[in-house]
Amino acid sequence: MEVSIKELDALKRQMTVTVPAEEVVEEMEDRYKELTRQVKIKGFRPGKVPLKVVKMKYKDAVEQEVVSELIKSTYPAAITENDLDPVETGRVEVTKDPKKGGALEYQVTFEINPEIKLPKIETIKVDKYIAEPTDEDVQEYLEQLQRQNAEWVQVKRAAKADDRVNADYEGTIKGEAFEGGKGEGVDLELGQKRLIEDFEKGIVGMKAGDESTIKVKFPKDYGHADLAGQKAEFKIKVHKVEEVKLPELNDEFAKNLGGEGQEKFKDLEALKESLKENITDELNQRILGRFKHQALEALSAKAKFPLPTSMVDKEIDRLQKSKAQENPNAAQDVDPKELQSAAETNVRNSLIIMQFIDENEVKPDRAFVEKKVNEFVAMLGGDDRAKEMIYSNENLLRSLEQQAMEEKVFEVMLSQVKAEEKAIGFKAFQDIVEKEHKAKK
């Protein structure tokens, strides 16, 4: 077997493999002999069909089968001998067919994985925060619970901040209605930063029976891209205005929380302790998420390497399908070029993670997998049937294993980072994240 490699660009390779004629002939003769013992042809006893007859009848099929088998057996050997690491098998083209006892030659065009040289993790600059919720964080969560369990009392005055109004509304942009812009008999809580600022300001001061048209401008970072930055008008009719009557935060309040199957609290202090644990868990997740982003951004800036086009194209396709599932109508208008940057970032990060796994010999950790499975089970209700369902679903289990592996990677990465540990509360951390988000706009 002879192999030659041609570099088409930084990552694309064209490999030409030639299998000598004698090897091809030998393979074909062996196949013909095997067929003489297997085929049944009228006029001949089983196993006694002459070789000449078999060749005449099965020549094309044997040639096709032998070519396929030789490519299948020589391709991996050629890859290994030339120390290549293809992203995928590639497109195979037979350039010389072994007709009349000739040699077999085929070409395969594929991309190889890039060579990645990661900097030492201790050299990258990242923050190393330790979750430590403050009393103010706990109080804020406690007040959210207080409001969730509040009583609403109808009033005859005009609406003000912290009230709730029940209303019908319909929004239009340039006179045209838009998806999600209409509601009937909807309860709208004011002062909770859940409504568009202009919309909320327009409602304040309205009384039951009032109708109005409110002009708004959607924020540039609004969740629905097709509405972001757009000017709209909302026709609104208020049916009633209610003010909140908050329950007193005491031991009785804590004892009355939680339905059937939920955690019960003996007093207010026990509730606060539970809230602090929950805030710590959530804050740890957010800290880890920010660390992942920081670490990958820092590694990407120092480790420059080309990206396989095939991987980027596949990621663009995956992102398009994901958007189609989220919003089937909007997905049709998505230009693949708009997804190019996100796809390139995802592929680059994926390759960096894989390189880190190789360099640091990170192994799958069953404890991490069990943790992910248990988290998912809790989301599904927490019974044994949910766990059985997960373990019987190969795709879901594989996805959870990948998440566990990634979590293990960043745990190892975090242990190698040379940075001073800093305690931080929930609100302080959120302020940092918000400030960074605004700076990138």
N, C-alpha and C positions, 0 to 999 in steps of 0.2 A: 504494500500500500504506500502510495506517495501522497504527500499533503503539501499544499502551498497556501500561504495566507497573504491576502492583499488588504492593506489598510485603505478604506474608502473615506473615513474621517476619523475624528478623535476616538469614537467608540464603535463605528460600524466596520465589520470585517466581512470579507468574501473568502470563504474557504473552498479550495478545489481539491477533491479527493479522487485519486485514480487507483482502481483495483486492477491488478494485472490480469491479462487475458487467461493465463493458465489457471488462476484461482477461480475466475468466473466459470470457465469450462468445467473445472472439477466440481463446483457446486451444482452446475446444471446436470452433469452426468450422475451425480449422487441422487439428485431429485428424480431423474428419469428411472433409475434403477429401483428407487422406492416405489414409484408409480407402477412399475411392472408387476409388483407384488400386491398392489392394492386395487387397480382398476379392473372393471369387468367389461369386456368387449365381446360382442356376439361372435361366435366361431372359434373362440379360444377358451381353454380351461383357465379357471382362476389361478393367478400367479404364474401363468405360462405365456403371457402376452409378449411377443417379440419386442425388443428395445426399439427397433426401427419403426414399428407400428405406433408405439407410444410416442416417439418423437414427432411423427407426422401429425398425430391427433392432438397432442398437448403442447406443441412447441411454443405458441404465443403465451399460453397461460404459465408455463414453466419459466420462460424468460422474464415475464412480468413479476412472478413470485420471487425468483432468485434476485432480481434487481432490488426489489423491496427489502428482502432479508439482508442483502449485503449492505445496503444503506443503513439499515437498522443496527447492524453489528459493527460497521466501521466508523460510523459517525461518533459514538461515544469515545472510541479509541483515539480517533483523530483529535478530538477536543482535549482529552487527557494528555496525549503526547505533546501537544503544543501549549499546554498550560493555559487554556482559554476558559473564561467564565461567562458563558452566554446568558443574557437576560432571559431569552426564550429560544426554542429550537430553531426558529427561522424558516425561511422559504427554501425548499429543496428543488433544484432544477437539474434534470439529467442532461448533460451536455454531449455525452457519447454513449450511445446505446450499444450493448455488446452483441450486435448482430454478427452472424457468421464467425463466431469465436473470437471477437475482438474484446478489448478492455472496456471496463465500465468507468465512466468519469461523471462526477456530479459536482455541482456547486451549491453551497449554502450561504446565504447572506443573513447576518444577524448582528445584533449589538451586544457588546460585552459590558459587564458591570464596571463602573469606573474605579480607578485606584483612589482610595481615600486615605489621607493622612490626617488623623484627628490630632489636635493639640492636646496636651496634658490637661485633664479636667481641672487640676488645681490652679491652672493659669487663667482660667476664664473668670470674669467678674460677674457675680450674681449675688442676690440677697439671700440670706439664710434665716428665715423667720421661724419663730416658735409660737404656736397658737396659745394665747393667754387672754381669754375674754375678760373684759372689765365689768365692774358692777353696772356701768352705764349700758353696756351691751345687753346684759341680762335684763335690765329694767326695760329697755326698748322692746325686747322680745315679749316680756311680760305684758307690756301695754298693748302689744299687738293681739295677744290672747284675750286681754280685757275687752278690746274693741270687737273681736270676733264673737264674744259672748254677750255683747251689749244688747240692750232693748231699744227699739226705735219707736219714738212717740211722735205722732202727727201734730204739726203746728200750722197756724194760719198766717204766719208772718212770711217775709221774703227769705229766700235761701241765703245762707252765709257759709263760710268755710267750716268744715267738719260736719255739715248737714248731709242728708241723703235726699235726693229727689227721684221721683218716679216719673219717667217721661217717654214720649215718642220722639224720634228724630230721624231725619233722612238727609244724608250728605250728597252733594254734587260737586263735580269739578268741571268747570266750563259748561255747566248746564247738564252734564251727563252723570247719572248715578254710577256708583262704583261698588265693587264687592266689599261687604262688611260695613258699609256706610249707613245701614238702616237698622233701626231697632224699635220695638213697640213694647210699652210697659216695662222699660228697663230701669233697674235701680242704679243710680249713679252716685257714688260716694265722693264728696268734695273734700279737698285738702289732703288727699292721700297720695298725690303725685302719680295717679294711675291714668288720668285723663290728659289729653292735649291741653297745654296751658291756656291757649286762646279760647278753647271750647269751655273750659271750667270757668274762666273769667266771665264769659258771656252768660253762664247759668246763674252765677251769684247775683242776687237781687231780684230774681224771678219768683213769682208766687204761683200757687195752684191755679190753673186756668189760663195762665199767661202763655202767649205764643211769641216766638221771635225768630229772627234769622241771624245766625252767628257766623262771622267770617273768621276762618282759621288758616294757619299755615303749618303744614306738617313739618316736624323737625327734619333736618338733613340726614340724621342717623335713624330715622323711623324704621321700625322692624320690617315693614313691607316696602321693598325697594321701589315699586311702581307708584307709591304715594309719597315717598320721601321728598321733601322740599316743595311739594305741590300746594297751591292755594285752593281752598275749598269753602263751600257755604253749607251750613247745617240749618235746616228748618226744624224747630223744636217746639214741643208743646208739653208743659209741665202739668202733671196730674195731681201730685201732692208733694209736700215738703215735710221731712221728718228730722227731728233732732235726736242725738244719741244720748242714752241714759246708761252710763257705764256702771258695771257692778263694782263694789268695793273690793280692793285687793287685800284679802285676808285669808285665814286658814280655811274658812268655809268655801271661799271661791276655789281654792286649790283642791279641796275634797270633792267638789262637784264636777271637776273636769274629767274628761275621758269617758267614752261610752263602753259598751260591752266588749271585752277582750282587750281594752286599752289600759295603759298604766294608770294606777290610782296613786294619789298623793295624800300623805297623812296631814301635812300642813304646808304653809306657804314656803317655808325654807326648803322642804323636800322638792317642791316644784321648781324653785330657783336653781337647786343643785342639778336637777334633771335638765333644765334649760341650758345651764352652763356646759354640761356634757355634750348636748346636741350642738350648741354653738361651736364648741371646740372641734367636734368632728367635721362640721361644715367648713370651718375656717381652715382646718388642716387640708381639706380637699382643695380649697381655693388657693392656699399657699403652694401646694404641690403643682396645681395647674399653672400658676404664674412661674414657678421655678422651671417647669418643663419648657414653657415659652422662652424664658430668659436663656436657659442652657442651650436650647436648639438654635436660638438666634445668634448666640455668641460662638457656638461651634461652627455654624454655617458661615459666619463672617470670616473665620480663620481657615476653614477647610474648603478651599475652592476646588471644584471638580465639575466636569460636564455631566449633563443628565441624559440618560437614554430616552430618545424620542418616543419609543414604543411605550415606555412606562408612563410618560407624561400624557400621551394620547389616551391610554387606558384610564388614567386618573380623571381626565377631562370627561370621558364617557361616564365614569362612575358619578362624578359631581352632577352631570346633567340628569342622570337617572334619579339621583337623590332629590334634586330640585323638582323634578316631575312628580315625585311622590308627595312632596310638601305642598306644591301648588301646580296642578296639572295645566291650568290655563296660562300662568306666567311662564312655565317652562318652555313653551313653544317659541317664545320670543328671546330666549337666552342665546347669545352669540358665543360659540365655543372660545373665541378669542378673549372674551371677558373672564373666562374661567382659567385662562392660561397661567396667570401669576399664582393663583391659589393651588393649581395642580402642580406647578413646579416646586412650590414651597413644601407641599405634602410629600412629593417624591423625594426631595432633598432630605427632609427630616426622617423619612422612612429609611433611607440609605445610611444616614448618620447613625440611627439607632441600631441597625443591623451590624454596622462596623463596630460600634461600641460593644455589642453582644459578643462578637468574635474576639475582639482584643481583650476583653475582660472575662471571657469564658462564663458569661452569665447563663445560669441554668434555670429551667422552669422550676417554680417552687409550688408544690401542691398546696401549701398553706395559703398562698396568694390566690390560687384558683378556687379553693374552698371559700375564701373570703368573698370573692366576686360572686360565686354561686349563691352564697347565703344572702348577699345584698340583693341579688335578683329575686331570690325566693321571697324575701321580705316584701319586695315591691308587688309580688303576685299574690300576697295573702299569707305567706309563711307556713303553708302546710306541706306534708310529705308528698302529696300529688304534684305540687309545683316543682319540687326537687327532682322527682322522677321524670317529669316532662322535660326539664333542662338536660338531664343526662341522656335522655333518649333522642334529643335533637342535636345531631352532630354539628350543624352549622352554628347554632346558638352556643354550644359548648366551646367550639373552636374560637368563636368571637370572644367569649369570656376568658379563655386561656390566653388569647392575644393581649387582652386588656391587662390580665394579671402579669404577663411577661413584661409589658411596657412599664407597669407600676414597679416591678422588680428592678428594671433597668434604671429608672430614675431614683430609686432608693439607693442603689449602688453608686450612682452618679453623685447624689447628694452627700453620701458619706465621704467622697473623695474631694469635694469642694473645700477650698481653704478660705473660709469667710467667717467673720464673727457672727455668732448666733445672737439674734435680737428678738426679745419678746414683743408681741404685737397683739392688739385687740381687734375685734371684728370691724368696728367703725373706722379705726385708723387704717386698717388694711384696705378697706373699701375706698377710702379717700385717696390712697396712693394709686390704686387701680384706675379710679375715675380721672385723676389728674393725668396719668399716662395716656389714657384713652383720648382725652381732649387734646393732648400735645401732639398726637399722631394725626389728628384731623387736618 
